[in-house]
Amino acid sequence: MNILVYNPAALYGGAANILNSFIEDIEKDDNNKYFIVISKYIGKTYSNYKGKVHFIEISHNYFYRFYWLYFKIYKIIKKYDINAMISLENTCNIFLRKIPQYIYIQQSLQFASLKNLSLKLFIKIKIINNLLMYFSCKRASKIFVQTNWMKKAVGEKYKISEYKIDVIRSKTYKGNPGPIQYDIINRIYKLREEGNYIGLCVTGAEKYKNIEILIEFVYQANKFHNLNVILLLTIEQNPRGYAGKLQRLVKRYALEKQVLFIGTHSGETIETLYKIANALFYSSSIETVGLPLIEAMKHKLRIFAPDLPYAREVCGEYAFLYKFDDGYSLLQVFLKFLSSTPKESKEKYRGDSFMNMIDKIAFL
């Protein structure tokens, strides 16, 4: 079978992790040929690739992706005699009938509360993508999601039978880790040696990440309990947008030395920070999985996360959960468990092979 895999939006973070895991898994497949549509932006990552996959590079511009999916795709289907298409980015071609289509839904923001989204995300996710996902779910022969809570949410929102939706849990993929950035590692290691409690928050600068709660928590913990908490945010300093709002909040609380915007770093650097930190702090209002949660558990790092469906499913009993959007609740949970050893979850999170997806498609 010749399978077209569509994923030009995967540039970094969880989306890139899924793309890399997919490629790693299908290397074991001797029965099918794969043609994967990726962004030109990451094309150089696979320039020396010697495996079984044929890559098709296109622009990752939102409007061009839409144009390619609805117009140029037909030439590719004919050229490579494609038998099926898998979209790893939530939607498919809602008019394409010639071949069966399967979608892997990564995006959970369409289930987010409106107050947790920026205007830009509201328009893109709640209006445009929501319509495309509705019709894509109707068109697709099968839908795959990453978690059970997403299976339930997709089924209820888009009126899809649970028998049409299967769960394929994502894995962590190390890939090309990059060099360790020793300047930041040495700096953080020194802070811990000085007796500070190092909290790591692997995140992005988006409103739905709800990072204000963590900043307020640091203020309360240090001012009234003398806990010497230092919070590391993997966000670049930027005077505009959500990052700028967070920086102004830090300045208002005079926390410039306690909340550090350390920016983005190589995978190997982040891995090392997991080993140095005392805890992972998570505050996001919604996630499909929350990749940092999986990574923190792998390093046996204690986790403080909001009591929400994604955290409960991924972490089980491992994480110390606090009431969402409640800094006081986080503080109370932290004071109770700041030095506690996390429990091993009865149902430990394990990622699935994407070959499970291919087997189901072949069966259909």
Sequence and secondary structure as in RCSB ss.txt:
>XXXX:A:sequence
MNILVYNPAALYGGAANILNSFIEDIEKDDNNKYFIVISKYIGKTYSNYKGKVHFIEISHNYFYRFYWLYFKIYK
IIKKYDINAMISLENTCNIFLRKIPQYIYIQQSLQFASLKNLSLKLFIKIKIINNLLMYFSCKRASKIFVQTNWM
KKAVGEKYKISEYKIDVIRSKTYKGNPGPIQYDIINRIYKLREEGNYIGLCVTGAEKYKNIEILIEFVYQANKFH
NLNVILLLTIEQNPRGYAGKLQRLVKRYALEKQVLFIGTHSGETIETLYKIANALFYSSSIETVGLPLIEAMKHK
LRIFAPDLPYAREVCGEYAFLYKFDDGYSLLQVFLKFLSSTPKESKEKYRGDSFMNMIDKIAFL
>XXXX:A:secstr
 EEEEE TT  SHHHHHHHHHHHHHHTT SS EEEEEEEGGGGGGGTT  SS EEEEE   HHHHHHIIIIIHHH
HHHHTT  EEEESSS   TT  SS EEEEE   GGGS GGGS HHHIIIIIIIIHHHHHHHHHH SEEEESSHHH
HHHHHHHHT  GGGEEE              HHHHHHHHHHHHTT EEEEE   S GGG THHHHHHHHHHHHHH
   EEEEE     SSHHHHHHHHHHHHTT TTTEEE     HHHHHHHHHH SEEE   S  SS HHHHHHHHTT
 EEEEESSHHHHHHHTTSSEEE TT HHHHHHHHHHHTT      SS      THHHHHHHHH 
